């Protein structure tokens, strides 16, 4: 069935993708006076951001200063290299610099929108506590950004899938999109911002760039690489293609949402939570926090270096846990694995500086 065209829509800035990055870009553009339209292929906004744990790593925060922690973007930049390990040679040093330098201002901006953070907490191999956790959950980002978009008059169109860039004399000036059998052209006078996510849910792109990961399920299955394909069609090159996503081992998500995930990010509620986390007894709060965060995290590799092993549902050990076990986990029955360790290791990883 051919798509029926509808009228062109003109704006100053067009944002493709309504996850955390896209909504932040939309708010920032609108705050300096641009007319902004955001298009999102899913029926609701949020993207991968709403599925994340929601932590924010930054230096020079009010939370650090309150605890007397002297820190700087330069130190942050140095520690970021420790995460990359052997992949450091593939890293973009200039973008890493941008991230470290702009994290403090970005966090203050998010707080001005009503986002509440708790922290800082240790995040090895960072040498200083820099991890700030959003309260009550990562959906608070989207809630705050959606509210700000509404106040500013940002137009958000959901169920609108971007399909191709529109170019004029070599410059991208808009996007062709479709929704419910209708075709639409969005024309942007001042720029198009692409924030459509990764291609961890795109089978064809994964077969091309990361064939060893084709059996690994995406955290966000709607991240099918639409933006990357659009860019390729106008001559762009995908670099570092095999690095599709972050951690590929995740703790199993419970069949029903926890109470914490259902809590709204009301300011009085998040302020109460922050106070309780800072001054409440750790023996009471730790199980509650862990029940939330572990559903979105991967097990720490150090556990396996210290002797923990993985087995499948048949009780069989199937891989060297210290050497890229992710593709092997994806091939096990139900794509499940169980971590096995003894009481001594459990005690060791129940306190700083070790983490599950």
N, C-alpha and C positions, 0 to 999 in steps of 0.2 A: 504494500500500500504506500503510495507516495505521500509525502508530508505536505500539509496545506500551509502555505506561507502566511504569516501575520506581519503587522507593521514593524518597521525598524524601531528600535528603542535607543535613544541617544542619552549619553551620560558623560560626565567628566572622567570618572575612573570606574572600570569594571573589574570586579574581583571574582575569580573562578574558584569556588570551593569555600564552604562556610564552616570550616573547622576553626580551631583556635587561631591559627595564623591568618586565615582569611578574614575573620571577624575583626581581629586586631588591626589588620591593614585597612579595613573599611572604616573603622572608627578613627584611625589616625588621619586618613585622607579627608574624612568629613570634618574633623576638628580644625583643619586648615582651610575649610571653605569649599571643598570640592563636592560636587554632586556624585553620589556613589550608588552603584547597583551591585549586588552580590547574587550570583547564581549558584545553585547547589543541586546536584542530580538526585540526591536522596529526598525523602519526604520530610525530613526534619534536619536541623542543623546540628553541628557538634563534631562531626568527623571522628578522627582517631583520638582527639583530645579528650572527649568525654569517656573514652575507654581506658585512659591512662591512669597511673597512680596519682599524677598531678603534682609531683615534687618539682621545685624550682631551685636550681643551684646558682648562688650569687654571692658576691663579696660586698662589703661596705653597707650591709643592711642595718636597719634599726635593731633587728634582733641580735645581730652580732655585736653591735656597739653596746647594747644593754648588758651583755655578758662580758664586756671588756676584751673582745676578740679583735685584734688588729689584723686586717687582711687587705688584699689589693687585687685588682684585675691581673696584674703581672704574675702574682703567685698562683692565681686561678689558672692562668694560661699555662704555666709550667706543669701544674698537676693534671690538666686535661690530657696532656701527652701520655701520662701514665696509663690512662684508660685504653688508649689505642694499641699499645703493645707492638706487635709486628706489623700492624696495619698503619702505623704512623706515616709511613712513606706515601700512603695514598691520601693522607689528610690534606685539606686545604688550609694552609697556615693563615692566610689572610682572613678567611671566614671565621676561623677559630679565634682570631684576634678580635674581630667584630663582636662575636658572641660574648667573650670575656669582658670587653670594655662596656658593652651596652646592657649587660644583665642587671646591674644595680638600678639604672634608670627605669628599665622595663618593669622590674619588680615594684618600684615605687609607683609607677603608672597604674599597674594592676591593683595595687592597694588603694589608689585614689578612686578606682571604679567600684570599690567595695569588697575586693577579694581579701580574705583573711588567711594569714600564714602562721604556722607554728614551727618553731625551730630556733636556731639552726641545729641540725643533727649531724653526727659523723657520717661520712660517705667515702670510705676508703676506695681508692688510694689517695683521695684528697687529704692533705696534711692537717687541714683545719676544718671544723664543722661549717659546712656551707649549704647543706640541703634543707630547704624550707618546704614544708608540706602544707598544701592548701586544705582548708577546712570548709565543709565537712567531707568533701570528696572532689574529684576533678571536674565534676559537672558545674562546680561553682564558677569556673572560668567562663563557660558558655553562658551561664545564667547572667553573669555580670556584663559580658560583652553584648549579649542579646538586648539587655535592658538599655545599655548605652546606645546601641544602634537605633533602638526605638525612640529614645529621647532626641537623638540627633536627626532623625529622619532618613536613615539609611534604608534603601529599598532592598529587601531580601526575597528572591524568587526561588522557591524549592521545586523539586521534581522537574528541574530544568537542566538537561545534560548538555555540556559543552562538547562540540564535535570537531570544529575546525577554526583556525585563526583566519581573520579577514586582514588582508594586507593591502597597503597602498604605497607604491614606490619603495617596496622592501621593508616598510615599517608596519608592525602589527597595530591595527587601529580598531580591532573588535573581534567578536567571536560569533560563529554560527552555532546555534543550539536548538534543541528540540524538546517539546513537552506535550504529552498526550496527543501524539500524531500531528502536532503543529510545529512548523519551523519558524525560528525567530533569529533576527540579526541584532546583536548588541554592538553599538558603535561607541567607542570611547575617545573623547577628544584629547585626554591628557595621559592615558595609559591603561594597560591591562596588567593586572597582577594575577599570576598563576599560583594557586595554593591548593592544588588538587590531590596532594598526597602521593604516596609511593605506589609501587606496582606489586606489592606482596600478594594481592589477590588476582593478579593478571597472569593467567596460565601461559599465554603465548610469550609474554615478555620474560617470565621466569624461565621458560624453556630456552630462550635465547641467551640470557645473561647469567642465570643461576640454576642450571639443570639439576644440581644436587639438592635443590630446595623445592622442587616441584611438589613433593609430598607433604611439605610443611604448611599447615593451615595459617592463613593470615589472621592477625589480630582484628583487623577490619577488612572483611571480605569484599567490601565495596570499593576498596582501593585497587582498581583494575588497570591503572596506568593510563587513563584517558589523556592526562596532560602530557605525559612523555610521548605518546603516539602523536599527539597534535604537534608537539615540538619537532619530532623527527620529520614530519611531513613538510616542514618549512626549512629543513636543512640542519637542525640542531643535532648534536652528538650526545649520547648518554655516556657519562663517565662513571667509573667505579660501579658498573652494572651489577656485579655479583653481591654487592652489599645492599641487599634489598631492604632489610629491616634491622631492628635492634635485636635483643635477646630472642632466641627461637625456642627456648624451653620455658614453659610457664607453669606455675602451679594451677591446678584445675579450678576453674570457676564454679562456685556452688550452683546448684540447680535453681535456687531462688535468691533474689537480691537480699543482701544484708540490710539491717535497719540503717546503718550508716550511709549506704548508697542511696537510700530513699529520703534522707534528710534534706530539707531545703536550705540553701545558703543564706538564711536570714542573719543580718548583722548581729543581733542580740544572741542568737544561737551559736554562731561561730566564735564570738567573743567569750561566751561561757565555756565552750569547748577548749579554747586556747588557754584560758585560766586553769581549767581542770587538768589539762595535760602538763602545764608547767608546775602546778603545785600539788596535784593529786598523787597518791601512792603508786609507784611504778608497778607493784605486784598486781594492782587492780586494773590499771590502764593498759599494760602491755598486751594481754591476751585480746583485748578489744581492738587495739590498733593492728596487731598482727593478723587478726581475722579479716581485716579489710585489705591491708596492703599486699598480703601474699597472693591474693587472687590475681594480681596484675604484675607480679614480679617473676623473675627467673631465679633458680637456685644459684647461690654463690659458687663459682668455680673452685674456690679454695676448699669447699667441703670435700670435693672429690680428690683434690691433691692431698688432703689430710686422711683419706681412707674410705670415704663413703662410696658406695657403688650403686648402680641402677640395675633393676631387674624388670622383666616384662610380666604380663599377667600369668605366664606359665612358670614363673619363678626362675627364668633363665637370664643370666647376665649376657648382654648382646653387643657390648662395645667397650672401648677404652674411654672412660668417662672424662679423662683429662685431654683428649684429642678429638675435638669437634664431634661430639656424640649426637648432635641434633638430627642429622639425616637418618641415623639409625633408629632414633626414637620414633620418627614419623612412619617407619615401616613396621612397627610392632603392632600386635593386636589392639584395636581401638585407638592406636596412636598414643597409648598410655605407657608410663614407666613409673616405678616406685623407687624412692631413694631409701637405701638401707644403711644404717650406721649404728654404732654401739652407744652405750650410756656415757662413756668417757667423751666421745665426740659430741654428744648432745649437750653435756655440761659445758664443753669448750665453746660451742657456738651459741650459748645462751647469754653471753656477756661480751662487752667491748674487749678487744677490737674485732671480734668475729661476728659474722652475720649469716643467718640461714639464707 
